[in-house]
Amino acid sequence: MPLVTGGEVTYAALDYAASAPALQRVWDDVAAYAPYYGSVHRGAGYLSQLSTDLFESSRATVAEFLGCRESDQVVFTRSTTDSLNLLAAALPAGCQVFVFETEHHASLLPWRDAEVTFLDAPRTPAQAVETLERALAARDPSPGSRLRSSRGGPNGPALVCVTGASNVTGELWPVKELAAAAHAHGARIVLDAAQLAPHHPLDIAELDVDWIAFSGHKLYAPFGSGVLAGRADWLQSAEPYLAGGGASRTVARRADGGVDVEWHTTAARHEAGSPNVIGVYSIASACKALTEAGFDSLVEREQALVTKVLEGLAGVGAVRVLSLFGDDAPRVGVISFVVEGWNSSHFAAALSAEYGIGVRDGLFCAHPLVRTLLGSEPQEPGECGAPEAEPGERSLNAIRVSFGAGTPDEHVERFLRAVRELVEDGAKWDYRTEEGRCVPAV
């Protein structure tokens, strides 16, 4: 990419938490399949049959990648957001939902038609479990009671929604302990694994969660596909997420002019329309590639990069890394920070324009969490050419650096060098605000 100061540099993609670069294995698999592309579940011809087989075998690959139980369903969606909205639409009547205020908006907002309890931000993993247990105990006066029916606990159905790894701090949440607490009080739990799946092996049975949701574009796959995997009963009982072809088994006109519909009870019930077979295949390809590469070695290398970034940022006095659970909390390759005296949009723009480094700035679709970490109230951002806050004052937004499989050491080293130089010497270029974004002035 071109630099405003002259010349070009290899782009350092350090915004994996938004969208990770697709693996070469994925591109190769998609390119090999593209000439044989055909409509899924729609025809007797060879290409249709081939595509249908590829689509359903991809479902089996994803189920294996997630460690699904035999009775679980894998439903293909557009994204994590789409998956959680699908589940929200399938909640039984009267379902209570418990969600921490620290969640990404995809986990925080879909439950509009349910009775929602928002839980305060915990400051330790143990406090997260204690907070959930107190909230569930207030609903269920019999602590320790197990699920009494397929629909819910003694006071009706309930669902807990929690992230596996924060999209702001990268910190790992105590998913297994939260699942145990939910089940002990007759509730179910859905895991938002958008930031966990690309960085850490998942096993839905071992974690004992009821559903997992994640997106392909964060799992090193392109094309806008996602997954909702888990228990089938609530999904089978709910009206189809979208009404249309593929979701229906039979459709017949009635004498009164109406229509009788028999819906599928399989995953197809919530996959109406022509599915994104290339997107689905790309997810399956990424799952295979990560499995074959060996998650243990990937995690080990990523943790070395996490340590390098944290140690490098700690050496810059103006930088404060954001954390809920403390500096030593385990985390994936997602780190957010603020720089004293800098507007975060200005800092991120300078990293890009002057060093060829792509990071993210703002509130990361997790506004309540970032404001809790910053101790700030909702405000309009300042002009990017001037400091957002004077030294010692609170910042209004943050900068996020994120990385994963395939991130070169040089990208991380360039990032740390750039942070030090910007803090010590300032930006080399002038910047202005354009449509809410900080951009080079010329």
Stockholm file with secondary structure:
# STOCKHOLM 1.0

chainA/1-442         MPLVTGGEVTYAALDYAASAPALQRVWDDVAAYAPYYGSVHRGAGYLSQLSTDLFESSRATVAEFLGCRESDQVVFTRSTTDSLNLLAAALPAGCQVFVFETEHHASLLPWRDAEVTFLDAPRTPAQAVETLERALAARDPSPGSRLRSSRGGPNGPALVCVTGASNVTGELWPVKELAAAAHAHGARIVLDAAQLAPHHPLDIAELDVDWIAFSGHKLYAPFGSGVLAGRADWLQSAEPYLAGGGASRTVARRADGGVDVEWHTTAARHEAGSPNVIGVYSIASACKALTEAGFDSLVEREQALVTKVLEGLAGVGAVRVLSLFGDDAPRVGVISFVVEGWNSSHFAAALSAEYGIGVRDGLFCAHPLVRTLLGSEPQEPGECGAPEAEPGERSLNAIRVSFGAGTPDEHVERFLRAVRELVEDGAKWDYRTEEGRCVPAV
#=GR chainA/1-442 SS CBCTTSSBCCCEECBTTTCCCCCHHHHHHHHHHGGGCCCTTSCSSHHHHHHHHHHHHHHHHHHHHHTCCTTCEEEEESSHHHHHHHHHHTCCTTCEEEEETTSCHHHHSTTTTSEEEEECCCSSHHHHHHHHHHHHHHHCSSTTCCCCSSSCBTTBCEEEEEESBCTTTCBBCCHHHHHHHHHHTTCEEEEECTTTTTTSCCCHHHHTCSEEEEEGGGTTCCSSCEEEEECSHHHHHSCCSSCSTTTEEEEEECTTSCEEEEECSSGGGGCCSSCCHHHHHHHHHHHHHHHHHCHHHHHHHHHHHHHHHHHHHHTSTTEEECCSSCTTSCBCSEEEEEETTCCHHHHHHHHHHHHCEECEEECTTCHHHHHHHHTCCCCCCCCTTSCSSCTTSCCSSEEEEECCTTCCHHHHHHHHHHHHHHHHHCCSSCEEEETTEEEECC
#=GC SS_cons         CBCTTSSBCCCEECBTTTCCCCCHHHHHHHHHHGGGCCCTTSCSSHHHHHHHHHHHHHHHHHHHHHTCCTTCEEEEESSHHHHHHHHHHTCCTTCEEEEETTSCHHHHSTTTTSEEEEECCCSSHHHHHHHHHHHHHHHCSSTTCCCCSSSCBTTBCEEEEEESBCTTTCBBCCHHHHHHHHHHTTCEEEEECTTTTTTSCCCHHHHTCSEEEEEGGGTTCCSSCEEEEECSHHHHHSCCSSCSTTTEEEEEECTTSCEEEEECSSGGGGCCSSCCHHHHHHHHHHHHHHHHHCHHHHHHHHHHHHHHHHHHHHTSTTEEECCSSCTTSCBCSEEEEEETTCCHHHHHHHHHHHHCEECEEECTTCHHHHHHHHTCCCCCCCCTTSCSSCTTSCCSSEEEEECCTTCCHHHHHHHHHHHHHHHHHCCSSCEEEETTEEEECC
//
